[in-house]
Amino acid sequence: MTKRQKVFSALGRFLKNLFTKNIFLKVVSLLFAVMLWGYVLSVENPEYTKRIRDVEISITGEEVLNARGYMLLTRDIGTTDVDVLCHINKHNELDASRVSCFVDLSNRAITLDPEENSKTIKFDVQTTIASEYGTLQSIQVPSVDLEIARLSSRNNVQVSVKYTGSLPEGFTVEVPSSLSISMRGQKSMLDQVVRGEATVDLDSFPTADRETLANTYDCVLPVQFYDSSNQRLEDITSTTGESFTIGVRVTVRAYKEVDIVPSIQSLEDGYTWDYVLSRNRVILYGDRATLDQIDSVTTTTITATPGMRNTPTAVELILPDGVETAANFNKTITVTMTVAELTASAEFEVPITFRNIDEGLALSEDIQKTVKVSVSGPASSVKAFNEDRIAATVDLYGYAAGTHTVPIRVTVDGRTNDDLTVSAETDTESVTLITAE
């Protein structure tokens, strides 16, 4: 190593030790650096360019555009980068929230030709920055192309409401069959609209909870529109760029269909009755737990009287507490009554009278002398019936000695009631005639 090299090496070691091992000098250097930086910020405060990225481009003046009979179709304008010349002491504070980029629709004259439904127009992107944060140097997106269309309004467009999905057994849904909607949007699209349709998805309701499912739900549903050919129209939006919706009130009700059992005042013993109802069952609505305890409903009382035959009587349904029928349901029903006596029967042993036996002939000793006769009909008539009114005869006129099968004729005297049925055990009998001694 030369003498010169040794000198520089020694000087380097001295300076290194001076700045790395001398604590006092370190502190002094730090204080000097802070003072120098403070001077730069407070006195010099130089300006430097800062790039603000992804500043959203907004829209203003749309209400003025709408008032002129036009609407904006382009909604996704995007973002832009902005270069701002800013003092160094504001660099940390300067971000996208301090910069505003927008397109003003109100300061531009717009004219569409008669055959044009829409037009693409170039708009300048304007930028505002608070003065304390510097001045604009450049903007990456200086202008945007926006599509402008004619604006129109429609009132009372009919919207049918339907539903898909299903509810658990014992629940029913009520939705309005038709509603109307007012529309404000692109004229070329609104002119095609004939009707709208909204769909309620029943599977979206809390079907797992049977205790709280019955309720009223206010749903906001999207509306799908159709033209005169019943073709679905796509991409119909309002002046705000949103799809059209409609509010639909959906009512879910718990129900149960039960039998109607009329209340009939009891008759005296010996009578029975039958009835035919104009309606046999009724649908009840109410709380699920209450409905589960109801098996039938009754009516106001009917007085059944003897002699009723297909006699109609109007009665009212009596509903249990906590339930109701449909609003348009008629609670008056007709009960057609028929009252009849109970039936009975009696059996009698009636002697047989043999007539017109030729002279010189006689009956054999073992011949049947009686026949069993059954009388049936209303209990009161059977009870009052006298067996002396029955006659059983065998006519032997013209029969010679020998064994013959001869019919037994059973008759009742002229006082026989039409409501009684009389029948013999048999209507023929073997008769043996012998020569008289």
C-alpha angles and dihedrals in degrees: 000000000000125000091253092052091050091053093052091045092053091047090051092052090049094052092044092052090044095056100033103039103031106089095188093055091049092055092047091050092051093050090049091051092051092049091048092051091047089053091051093050099042102035110021099025094172123206122244132178117253123190115221109202131210100008107177116240110225133191128237134177095040092134089058090049091052092048088057091057099261136105136200117249099177110081106158103073097153131201140299139205116242127199114212127189101222137171111254094243090063098047095097093050096046112097140132092290090065094054127069123196119183148154116230111212095183100070099056126086110227127193128175122197115241092255094048120095093181141359136202111232130184115234127189117241110232124206132203126189127179108255094237090061098056138254135299115264101174144338123217094216107039095171142013135206113236128186114228123193138185114272125226139172131218126189131199097013105175116241120191117209123216134163138221131199125036144262127228118273111281096037131093134187130225120199129166109264093218139012134172132233135196116225134199117181148093109354097216090057099040091052089064096052116110102159143351135222132204125190128209114209106214091188088069092064121096092263094160093069107067092178096061102025092094101083145108116270125194105208129187106211132186114244122227115204131211134197130225090279090054090249117149114249116218132206100018107160137172127244088273092057093249128124117256117262135183133206113239125185109216120193120199113195132188112228143176130192112220139174123265111230112187120222108238123185110237120255129218117277116284097045134095133183143204131197142192120209125214085219124022101187138031133199114232126198127202146090112348095232092049093049092050089063095053121087101165145355129228136211140227110289123279119206107221113207131185113265096038109140117173089334113168119219126183115225136172126238115244109215123205118244115277099027137088141182128239113294093248096044116121108226092197114094134173123241114196108205131201117184121194138170119255112258126241137175138209133194125216134189103225122191115236118235114211113207139189099019108176118246112270094029130099138181119262116249096243096057119126108263101186140035131208113242123191122206119193136172140089111004095237092051093047091049092053094045117115118210090217086076090069121086125188115193138174117200111212097176111147096008117134128208111300142066117309136176105229127177119246113226115211116194137171123214122257092275093072113134118231091228093063126086118208121191135167125226089240135003098208133055136187109237124190117204119196133186111269116241 
